[in-house]
């Protein structure tokens, strides 16, 4: 349901939610209850800053199909796939963690 701008002759402009099928109809003014016609308004596409717009576009693009990244492991990276840390004892400052 879009947000439309209406203009009351007595009270001035106000905004109201209305369904798209009733977009051409007037709305009731919340202050004086008079019928107010809908004003033509510019779309609010530029209210979002560029950084946020790019971040949302990136997240929408990866929502259904995540980007596949293939990268080789570095020597001694320590991940569970490489198993290079399996033979190393726990560091002294972490002996209390017991494998967590």
MOPAC internal coordinates of N, CA, C and O (Angstrom, degrees):
PM7 1SCF
backbone

  N    0.0000 0     0.00 0     0.00 0    0    0    0
  C    1.4360 1     0.00 0     0.00 0    1    0    0
  C    1.5366 1   107.83 1     0.00 0    2    1    0
  O    1.2310 1   119.79 1   -61.17 1    3    2    1
  N    1.3179 1   118.00 1   118.83 1    3    2    1
  C    1.4683 1   120.70 1  -178.36 1    5    3    2
  C    1.5301 1   113.20 1   -79.21 1    6    5    3
  O    1.2310 1   121.68 1   -21.34 1    7    6    5
  N    1.3031 1   114.38 1   158.66 1    7    6    5
  C    1.4611 1   122.85 1   177.19 1    9    7    6
  C    1.5287 1   107.93 1   -96.17 1   10    9    7
  O    1.2310 1   120.26 1   -59.33 1   11   10    9
  N    1.3181 1   117.11 1   120.67 1   11   10    9
  C    1.4621 1   122.54 1  -178.18 1   13   11   10
  C    1.5163 1   110.28 1  -109.45 1   14   13   11
  O    1.2310 1   120.86 1   -24.27 1   15   14   13
  N    1.3233 1   115.97 1   155.73 1   15   14   13
  C    1.4545 1   122.37 1   175.73 1   17   15   14
  C    1.5241 1   108.53 1  -104.60 1   18   17   15
  O    1.2310 1   120.80 1   -51.16 1   19   18   17
  N    1.3218 1   116.07 1   128.84 1   19   18   17
  C    1.4620 1   122.46 1   179.42 1   21   19   18
  C    1.5214 1   108.36 1  -117.59 1   22   21   19
  O    1.2310 1   120.43 1   -23.47 1   23   22   21
  N    1.3295 1   116.79 1   156.53 1   23   22   21
  C    1.4550 1   120.73 1  -179.07 1   25   23   22
  C    1.5270 1   110.29 1  -127.99 1   26   25   23
  O    1.2310 1   121.27 1   -67.46 1   27   26   25
  N    1.3123 1   115.17 1   112.54 1   27   26   25
  C    1.4624 1   121.50 1   176.29 1   29   27   26
  C    1.5239 1   108.32 1   -87.16 1   30   29   27
  O    1.2310 1   119.99 1   -44.63 1   31   30   29
  N    1.3219 1   117.62 1   135.37 1   31   30   29
  C    1.4727 1   121.03 1  -179.52 1   33   31   30
  C    1.5221 1   111.70 1   -64.72 1   34   33   31
  O    1.2310 1   119.95 1   145.34 1   35   34   33
  N    1.3201 1   117.70 1   -34.66 1   35   34   33
  C    1.4634 1   120.78 1  -176.77 1   37   35   34
  C    1.5327 1   112.74 1   -88.95 1   38   37   35
  O    1.2310 1   120.16 1   140.43 1   39   38   37
  N    1.3293 1   117.30 1   -39.57 1   39   38   37
  C    1.4649 1   120.59 1  -171.59 1   41   39   38
  C    1.5254 1   114.56 1  -103.53 1   42   41   39
  O    1.2310 1   119.46 1   159.83 1   43   42   41
  N    1.3078 1   118.63 1   -20.17 1   43   42   41
  C    1.4558 1   121.16 1  -179.32 1   45   43   42
  C    1.5220 1   112.39 1   102.57 1   46   45   43
  O    1.2310 1   120.43 1    12.29 1   47   46   45
  N    1.3246 1   116.78 1  -167.71 1   47   46   45
  C    1.4699 1   120.13 1  -175.75 1   49   47   46
  C    1.5319 1   112.82 1   -75.86 1   50   49   47
  O    1.2310 1   121.55 1   -30.11 1   51   50   49
  N    1.3339 1   114.63 1   149.89 1   51   50   49
  C    1.4611 1   122.54 1   173.39 1   53   51   50
  C    1.5204 1   107.82 1  -151.24 1   54   53   51
  O    1.2310 1   120.79 1   -17.03 1   55   54   53
  N    1.3283 1   116.09 1   162.97 1   55   54   53
  C    1.4582 1   121.62 1  -179.53 1   57   55   54
  C    1.5126 1   109.88 1  -111.47 1   58   57   55
  O    1.2310 1   121.30 1   -31.39 1   59   58   57
  N    1.3339 1   115.12 1   148.61 1   59   58   57
  C    1.4560 1   120.04 1   178.83 1   61   59   58
  C    1.5152 1   111.55 1  -153.48 1   62   61   59
  O    1.2310 1   120.85 1   -31.07 1   63   62   61
  N    1.3335 1   115.98 1   148.93 1   63   62   61
  C    1.4586 1   121.88 1   177.49 1   65   63   62
  C    1.5115 1   108.57 1   -85.73 1   66   65   63
  O    1.2310 1   120.44 1   -42.40 1   67   66   65
  N    1.3375 1   116.75 1   137.60 1   67   66   65
  C    1.4517 1   121.35 1   179.39 1   69   67   66
  C    1.5194 1   107.70 1  -153.13 1   70   69   67
  O    1.2310 1   120.10 1   -30.37 1   71   70   69
  N    1.3146 1   117.42 1   149.63 1   71   70   69
  C    1.4606 1   119.65 1   179.35 1   73   71   70
  C    1.5259 1   109.92 1   -71.46 1   74   73   71
  O    1.2310 1   120.57 1   -22.00 1   75   74   73
  N    1.3178 1   116.51 1   158.00 1   75   74   73
  C    1.4563 1   121.00 1  -177.56 1   77   75   74
  C    1.5276 1   111.36 1   -68.09 1   78   77   75
  O    1.2310 1   119.91 1   152.14 1   79   78   77
  N    1.3268 1   117.78 1   -27.86 1   79   78   77
  C    1.4628 1   120.12 1   178.56 1   81   79   78
  C    1.5265 1   111.66 1   -70.10 1   82   81   79
  O    1.2310 1   120.20 1   158.03 1   83   82   81
  N    1.3322 1   117.23 1   -21.97 1   83   82   81
  C    1.4649 1   121.82 1   179.01 1   85   83   82
  C    1.5252 1   111.81 1  -109.26 1   86   85   83
  O    1.2310 1   120.15 1  -153.80 1   87   86   85
  N    1.3363 1   117.31 1    26.20 1   87   86   85
  C    1.4617 1   121.61 1  -175.93 1   89   87   86
  C    1.5202 1   112.89 1   -67.65 1   90   89   87
  O    1.2310 1   119.96 1   150.66 1   91   90   89
  N    1.3234 1   117.68 1   -29.34 1   91   90   89
  C    1.4666 1   119.91 1  -178.01 1   93   91   90
  C    1.5256 1   113.04 1   -84.86 1   94   93   91
  O    1.2310 1   119.54 1   173.75 1   95   94   93
  N    1.3180 1   118.48 1    -6.25 1   95   94   93
  C    1.4637 1   121.37 1  -178.87 1   97   95   94
  C    1.5270 1   111.05 1   -86.11 1   98   97   95
  O    1.2310 1   120.94 1   -24.53 1   99   98   97
  N    1.3137 1   115.80 1   155.47 1   99   98   97
  C    1.4684 1   120.55 1   177.78 1  101   99   98
  C    1.5307 1   109.30 1   -81.22 1  102  101   99
  O    1.2310 1   121.38 1   -14.67 1  103  102  101
  N    1.3366 1   114.96 1   165.33 1  103  102  101
  C    1.4649 1   120.57 1   179.95 1  105  103  102
  C    1.5189 1   109.33 1  -119.94 1  106  105  103
  O    1.2310 1   121.04 1   -17.88 1  107  106  105
  N    1.3115 1   115.61 1   162.12 1  107  106  105
  C    1.4569 1   122.41 1   178.86 1  109  107  106
  C    1.5297 1   109.01 1   -84.17 1  110  109  107
  O    1.2310 1   119.78 1   -50.46 1  111  110  109
  N    1.3131 1   118.03 1   129.54 1  111  110  109
  C    1.4613 1   122.10 1   178.07 1  113  111  110
  C    1.5318 1   108.64 1   -66.89 1  114  113  111
  O    1.2310 1   119.47 1   -47.69 1  115  114  113
  N    1.3504 1   118.62 1   132.31 1  115  114  113
  C    1.4639 1   120.10 1  -178.64 1  117  115  114
  C    1.5280 1   113.69 1   -69.79 1  118  117  115
  O    1.2310 1   119.59 1   161.39 1  119  118  117
  N    1.3345 1   118.39 1   -18.61 1  119  118  117
  C    1.4719 1   120.54 1  -178.41 1  121  119  118
  C    1.5264 1   113.39 1   -94.20 1  122  121  119
  O    1.2310 1   120.44 1   133.00 1  123  122  121
  N    1.3471 1   116.76 1   -47.00 1  123  122  121
  C    1.4622 1   118.19 1  -175.01 1  125  123  122
  C    1.5264 1   113.30 1  -114.26 1  126  125  123
  O    1.2310 1   119.31 1   177.62 1  127  126  125
  N    1.3342 1   118.92 1    -2.38 1  127  126  125
  C    1.4622 1   125.36 1   177.53 1  129  127  126
  C    1.5256 1   113.62 1    65.25 1  130  129  127
  O    1.2310 1   119.76 1  -158.89 1  131  130  129
  N    1.3350 1   118.07 1    21.11 1  131  130  129
  C    1.4671 1   121.41 1   176.27 1  133  131  130
  C    1.5269 1   108.99 1   -86.37 1  134  133  131
  O    1.2310 1   120.73 1   -23.13 1  135  134  133
  N    1.3410 1   116.21 1   156.87 1  135  134  133
  C    1.4607 1   119.89 1   176.12 1  137  135  134
  C    1.5179 1   109.27 1   -73.00 1  138  137  135
  O    1.2310 1   120.80 1   -48.42 1  139  138  137
  N    1.3241 1   116.08 1   131.58 1  139  138  137
  C    1.4589 1   121.85 1  -179.17 1  141  139  138
  C    1.5247 1   108.87 1  -123.15 1  142  141  139
  O    1.2310 1   119.76 1   -53.21 1  143  142  141
  N    1.3358 1   118.06 1   126.79 1  143  142  141
  C    1.4699 1   119.76 1   179.02 1  145  143  142
  C    1.5234 1   111.24 1   -73.65 1  146  145  143
  O    1.2310 1   121.25 1   -22.95 1  147  146  145
  N    1.3111 1   115.22 1   157.05 1  147  146  145
  C    1.4654 1   121.13 1  -179.98 1  149  147  146
  C    1.5141 1   109.50 1   -79.47 1  150  149  147
  O    1.2310 1   120.63 1   -41.53 1  151  150  149
  N    1.3221 1   116.41 1   138.47 1  151  150  149
  C    1.4634 1   122.25 1   176.59 1  153  151  150
  C    1.5185 1   109.25 1   -91.97 1  154  153  151
  O    1.2310 1   120.74 1   -28.93 1  155  154  153
  N    1.3119 1   116.19 1   151.07 1  155  154  153
  C    1.4579 1   120.44 1   172.97 1  157  155  154
  C    1.5268 1   106.77 1   -80.80 1  158  157  155
  O    1.2310 1   120.47 1   -47.00 1  159  158  157
  N    1.3082 1   116.71 1   133.00 1  159  158  157
  C    1.4633 1   120.77 1  -176.90 1  161  159  158
  C    1.5210 1   109.75 1  -132.32 1  162  161  159
  O    1.2310 1   121.44 1   -27.77 1  163  162  161
  N    1.3084 1   114.85 1   152.23 1  163  162  161
  C    1.4622 1   121.02 1   176.28 1  165  163  162
  C    1.5279 1   108.51 1   -74.19 1  166  165  163
  O    1.2310 1   119.97 1   -35.40 1  167  166  165
  N    1.3290 1   117.67 1   144.60 1  167  166  165
  C    1.4639 1   118.62 1   175.38 1  169  167  166
  C    1.5167 1   110.86 1   -65.32 1  170  169  167
  O    1.2310 1   120.48 1   -33.07 1  171  170  169
  N    1.3067 1   116.69 1   146.93 1  171  170  169
  C    1.4686 1   121.74 1  -176.61 1  173  171  170
  C    1.5222 1   111.04 1   -94.60 1  174  173  171
  O    1.2310 1   120.48 1  -124.05 1  175  174  173
  N    1.3093 1   116.68 1    55.95 1  175  174  173
  C    1.4590 1   120.56 1  -177.92 1  177  175  174
  C    1.5129 1   112.80 1   -82.11 1  178  177  175
  O    1.2310 1   120.05 1   153.91 1  179  178  177
  N    1.3101 1   117.51 1   -26.09 1  179  178  177
  C    1.4631 1   119.71 1  -174.55 1  181  179  178
  C    1.5206 1   113.39 1   -95.87 1  182  181  179
  O    1.2310 1   119.20 1  -168.47 1  183  182  181
  N    1.3064 1   119.13 1    11.53 1  183  182  181
  C    1.4623 1   120.28 1  -179.63 1  185  183  182
  C    1.5243 1   111.99 1   -77.72 1  186  185  183
  O    1.2310 1   120.15 1   166.37 1  187  186  185
  N    1.3286 1   117.32 1   -13.63 1  187  186  185
  C    1.4527 1   121.36 1  -179.88 1  189  187  186
  C    1.5311 1   108.96 1   -94.15 1  190  189  187
  O    1.2310 1   119.86 1   -43.24 1  191  190  189
  N    1.3314 1   117.87 1   136.76 1  191  190  189
  C    1.4623 1   119.08 1   179.55 1  193  191  190
  C    1.5268 1   110.66 1   -72.48 1  194  193  191
  O    1.2310 1   120.53 1   -19.32 1  195  194  193
  N    1.3147 1   116.60 1   160.68 1  195  194  193
  C    1.4570 1   122.29 1  -173.27 1  197  195  194
  C    1.5085 1   114.16 1   -62.76 1  198  197  195
  O    1.2310 1   120.09 1   142.29 1  199  198  197
  N    1.3244 1   117.44 1   -37.71 1  199  198  197
  C    1.4574 1   121.23 1  -179.40 1  201  199  198
  C    1.5239 1   111.08 1   -64.01 1  202  201  199
  O    1.2310 1   120.51 1   134.51 1  203  202  201
  N    1.3203 1   116.63 1   -45.49 1  203  202  201
  C    1.4568 1   120.80 1   179.23 1  205  203  202
  C    1.5259 1   110.53 1   -66.73 1  206  205  203
  O    1.2310 1   119.96 1   140.14 1  207  206  205
  N    1.3297 1   117.69 1   -39.86 1  207  206  205
  C    1.4656 1   121.50 1   178.72 1  209  207  206
  C    1.5319 1   111.02 1   -61.22 1  210  209  207
  O    1.2310 1   119.82 1   136.99 1  211  210  209
  N    1.3371 1   117.95 1   -43.01 1  211  210  209
  C    1.4673 1   121.29 1   178.71 1  213  211  210
  C    1.5261 1   111.19 1   -67.42 1  214  213  211
  O    1.2310 1   120.19 1   140.53 1  215  214  213
  N    1.3314 1   117.25 1   -39.47 1  215  214  213
  C    1.4672 1   120.64 1   179.07 1  217  215  214
  C    1.5282 1   110.88 1   -64.28 1  218  217  215
  O    1.2310 1   119.89 1   138.39 1  219  218  217
  N    1.3234 1   117.81 1   -41.61 1  219  218  217
  C    1.4573 1   120.68 1   177.82 1  221  219  218
  C    1.5186 1   111.47 1   -66.57 1  222  221  219
  O    1.2310 1   120.22 1   141.41 1  223  222  221
  N    1.3265 1   117.19 1   -38.59 1  223  222  221
  C    1.4654 1   120.69 1   177.94 1  225  223  222
  C    1.5218 1   110.51 1   -64.62 1  226  225  223
  O    1.2310 1   120.18 1   140.57 1  227  226  225
  N    1.3397 1   117.26 1   -39.43 1  227  226  225
  C    1.4601 1   120.96 1   177.50 1  229  227  226
  C    1.5259 1   111.07 1   -64.93 1  230  229  227
  O    1.2310 1   120.12 1   136.48 1  231  230  229
  N    1.3277 1   117.37 1   -43.52 1  231  230  229
  C    1.4614 1   119.93 1  -178.04 1  233  231  230
  C    1.5240 1   111.33 1   -70.36 1  234  233  231
  O    1.2310 1   119.70 1   146.60 1  235  234  233
  N    1.3424 1   118.17 1   -33.40 1  235  234  233
  C    1.4545 1   120.18 1   176.18 1  237  235  234
  C    1.5210 1   110.87 1   -68.48 1  238  237  235
  O    1.2310 1   120.46 1   144.36 1  239  238  237
  N    1.3274 1   116.72 1   -35.64 1  239  238  237
  C    1.4502 1   120.84 1  -179.78 1  241  239  238
  C    1.5142 1   112.79 1   -68.11 1  242  241  239
  O    1.2310 1   119.74 1   148.74 1  243  242  241
  N    1.3225 1   118.10 1   -31.26 1  243  242  241
  C    1.4595 1   121.13 1  -178.37 1  245  243  242
  C    1.5202 1   112.80 1   -98.22 1  246  245  243
  O    1.2310 1   119.53 1  -177.05 1  247  246  245
  N    1.3229 1   118.50 1     2.95 1  247  246  245
  C    1.4573 1   120.58 1  -177.64 1  249  247  246
  C    1.5305 1   111.52 1   -67.13 1  250  249  247
  O    1.2310 1   119.97 1   136.36 1  251  250  249
  N    1.3140 1   117.67 1   -43.64 1  251  250  249
  C    1.4578 1   119.79 1  -177.85 1  253  251  250
  C    1.5234 1   112.53 1   -95.64 1  254  253  251
  O    1.2310 1   119.90 1   150.14 1  255  254  253
  N    1.3129 1   117.80 1   -29.86 1  255  254  253
  C    1.4618 1   121.73 1  -179.38 1  257  255  254
  C    1.5120 1   109.69 1  -134.50 1  258  257  255
  O    1.2310 1   119.66 1   -82.58 1  259  258  257
  N    1.3146 1   118.26 1    97.42 1  259  258  257
  C    1.4609 1   118.86 1   179.90 1  261  259  258
  C    1.5219 1   111.21 1   -67.55 1  262  261  259
  O    1.2310 1   121.11 1   -30.11 1  263  262  261
  N    1.3037 1   115.48 1   149.89 1  263  262  261
  C    1.4554 1   121.49 1   179.85 1  265  263  262
  C    1.5278 1   108.42 1   -72.40 1  266  265  263
  O    1.2310 1   120.74 1   -48.72 1  267  266  265
  N    1.3320 1   116.19 1   131.28 1  267  266  265
  C    1.4582 1   121.42 1  -179.94 1  269  267  266
  C    1.5205 1   107.94 1   -88.80 1  270  269  267
  O    1.2310 1   121.34 1   -54.50 1  271  270  269
  N    1.3181 1   115.05 1   125.50 1  271  270  269
  C    1.4562 1   120.89 1  -179.76 1  273  271  270
  C    1.5178 1   107.85 1  -115.79 1  274  273  271
  O    1.2310 1   120.56 1   -54.50 1  275  274  273
  N    1.3133 1   116.53 1   125.50 1  275  274  273
  C    1.4559 1   119.36 1   175.19 1  277  275  274
  C    1.5250 1   107.25 1  -114.93 1  278  277  275
  O    1.2310 1   120.98 1   -57.60 1  279  278  277
  N    1.2997 1   115.73 1   122.40 1  279  278  277
  C    1.4480 1   121.67 1  -175.86 1  281  279  278
  C    1.5182 1   107.85 1  -142.15 1  282  281  279
  O    1.2310 1   120.61 1   -42.71 1  283  282  281
  N    1.3170 1   116.43 1   137.29 1  283  282  281
  C    1.4536 1   119.80 1   177.47 1  285  283  282
  C    1.5222 1   109.41 1   -80.25 1  286  285  283
  O    1.2310 1   121.48 1   -31.55 1  287  286  285
  N    1.3222 1   114.77 1   148.45 1  287  286  285
  C    1.4564 1   119.64 1   179.28 1  289  287  286
  C    1.5283 1   109.69 1   -77.21 1  290  289  287
  O    1.2310 1   121.26 1   -34.40 1  291  290  289
  N    1.2912 1   115.19 1   145.60 1  291  290  289
  C    1.4574 1   120.67 1   176.05 1  293  291  290
  C    1.5227 1   109.37 1   -80.71 1  294  293  291
  O    1.2310 1   120.47 1   -25.04 1  295  294  293
  N    1.3015 1   116.71 1   154.96 1  295  294  293
  C    1.4628 1   120.53 1   179.04 1  297  295  294
  C    1.5185 1   109.55 1   -63.33 1  298  297  295
  O    1.2310 1   120.77 1   -54.41 1  299  298  297
  N    1.3178 1   116.14 1   125.59 1  299  298  297
  C    1.4633 1   121.26 1   178.55 1  301  299  298
  C    1.5084 1   113.42 1    70.82 1  302  301  299
  O    1.2310 1   119.95 1  -146.24 1  303  302  301
  N    1.3400 1   117.69 1    33.76 1  303  302  301
  C    1.4699 1   119.38 1  -177.45 1  305  303  302
  C    1.5292 1   111.70 1   -70.48 1  306  305  303
  O    1.2310 1   120.06 1   151.93 1  307  306  305
  N    1.3157 1   117.49 1   -28.07 1  307  306  305
  C    1.4534 1   120.04 1   175.81 1  309  307  306
  C    1.5115 1   114.69 1    90.04 1  310  309  307
  O    1.2310 1   119.19 1  -171.70 1  311  310  309
  N    1.3153 1   119.15 1     8.30 1  311  310  309
  C    1.4683 1   119.66 1   179.92 1  313  311  310
  C    1.5252 1   109.90 1   -78.71 1  314  313  311
  O    1.2310 1   120.21 1   -14.44 1  315  314  313
  N    1.3065 1   117.20 1   165.56 1  315  314  313
  C    1.4601 1   121.23 1  -177.34 1  317  315  314
  C    1.5199 1   111.99 1   -71.94 1  318  317  315
  O    1.2310 1   119.74 1   158.71 1  319  318  317
  N    1.3334 1   118.11 1   -21.29 1  319  318  317
  C    1.4554 1   120.42 1   179.03 1  321  319  318
  C    1.5212 1   111.83 1   -73.65 1  322  321  319
  O    1.2310 1   120.20 1   142.94 1  323  322  321
  N    1.3083 1   117.23 1   -37.06 1  323  322  321
  C    1.4624 1   120.92 1  -178.49 1  325  323  322
  C    1.5244 1   111.61 1   -76.69 1  326  325  323
  O    1.2310 1   120.00 1   146.05 1  327  326  325
  N    1.2843 1   117.61 1   -33.95 1  327  326  325
  C    1.4494 1   121.47 1   179.98 1  329  327  326
  C    1.5135 1   113.45 1    71.32 1  330  329  327
  O    1.2310 1   120.22 1  -163.59 1  331  330  329
  N    1.3127 1   117.19 1    16.41 1  331  330  329
  C    1.4582 1   118.78 1  -177.93 1  333  331  330
  C    1.5224 1   111.71 1   -73.46 1  334  333  331
  O    1.2310 1   119.35 1   158.00 1  335  334  333
  N    1.3206 1   118.84 1   -22.00 1  335  334  333
  C    1.4635 1   121.58 1   179.84 1  337  335  334
  C    1.5256 1   111.95 1   -90.33 1  338  337  335
  O    1.2310 1   120.16 1   175.68 1  339  338  337
  N    1.3343 1   117.30 1    -4.32 1  339  338  337
  C    1.4698 1   119.35 1  -176.44 1  341  339  338
  C    1.5254 1   111.39 1   -64.33 1  342  341  339
  O    1.2310 1   119.55 1   147.24 1  343  342  341
  N    1.3306 1   118.47 1   -32.76 1  343  342  341
  C    1.4608 1   121.37 1  -177.40 1  345  343  342
  C    1.5172 1   112.39 1   -91.57 1  346  345  343
  O    1.2310 1   119.42 1   172.02 1  347  346  345
  N    1.3153 1   118.70 1    -7.98 1  347  346  345
  C    1.4593 1   121.52 1  -177.18 1  349  347  346
  C    1.5240 1   109.73 1   -90.31 1  350  349  347
  O    1.2310 1   120.02 1   -41.54 1  351  350  349
  N    1.3249 1   117.56 1   138.46 1  351  350  349
  C    1.4688 1   119.29 1   175.60 1  353  351  350
  C    1.5323 1   110.07 1   -72.67 1  354  353  351
  O    1.2310 1   121.03 1   -19.77 1  355  354  353
  N    1.3043 1   115.64 1   160.23 1  355  354  353
  C    1.4593 1   120.61 1   178.30 1  357  355  354
  C    1.5168 1   109.53 1   -66.23 1  358  357  355
  O    1.2310 1   119.57 1   -35.49 1  359  358  357
  N    1.3081 1   118.42 1   144.51 1  359  358  357
  C    1.4582 1   120.25 1   177.34 1  361  359  358
  C    1.5255 1   110.86 1   -60.45 1  362  361  359
  O    1.2310 1   120.59 1   -23.66 1  363  362  361
  N    1.3186 1   116.47 1   156.34 1  363  362  361
  C    1.4663 1   121.66 1  -176.18 1  365  363  362
  C    1.5230 1   111.31 1   -58.89 1  366  365  363
  O    1.2310 1   120.22 1   139.24 1  367  366  365
  N    1.3301 1   117.18 1   -40.76 1  367  366  365
  C    1.4622 1   119.02 1  -176.94 1  369  367  366
  C    1.5275 1   112.45 1   -73.87 1  370  369  367
  O    1.2310 1   119.60 1   172.43 1  371  370  369
  N    1.3368 1   118.37 1    -7.57 1  371  370  369
  C    1.4501 1   121.04 1  -178.26 1  373  371  370
  C    1.5239 1   113.22 1  -120.58 1  374  373  371
  O    1.2310 1   118.87 1  -161.57 1  375  374  373
  N    1.2933 1   119.76 1    18.43 1  375  374  373
  C    1.4620 1   120.36 1  -178.74 1  377  375  374
  C    1.5344 1   112.43 1   -67.85 1  378  377  375
  O    1.2310 1   119.91 1   160.26 1  379  378  377
  N    1.2854 1   117.77 1   -19.74 1  379  378  377
  C    1.4570 1   122.16 1   179.81 1  381  379  378
  C    1.5299 1   111.83 1   -75.06 1  382  381  379
  O    1.2310 1   119.08 1   163.30 1  383  382  381
  N    1.3521 1   119.36 1   -16.70 1  383  382  381
  C    1.4629 1   121.15 1  -172.42 1  385  383  382
  C    1.5221 1   112.80 1   -76.45 1  386  385  383
  O    1.2310 1   118.65 1   156.94 1  387  386  385
  N    1.3138 1   120.19 1   -23.06 1  387  386  385
  C    1.4516 1   124.36 1   174.84 1  389  387  386
  C    1.5269 1   113.73 1    50.38 1  390  389  387
  O    1.2310 1   120.49 1  -130.48 1  391  390  389
  N    1.3062 1   116.67 1    49.52 1  391  390  389
  C    1.4515 1   120.28 1   173.45 1  393  391  390
  C    1.5100 1   115.99 1    82.96 1  394  393  391
  O    1.2310 1   118.81 1  -167.05 1  395  394  393
  N    1.2905 1   119.88 1    12.95 1  395  394  393
  C    1.4631 1   122.14 1   179.04 1  397  395  394
  C    1.4972 1   109.96 1   -86.28 1  398  397  395
  O    1.2310 1   120.10 1   180.00 1  399  398  397

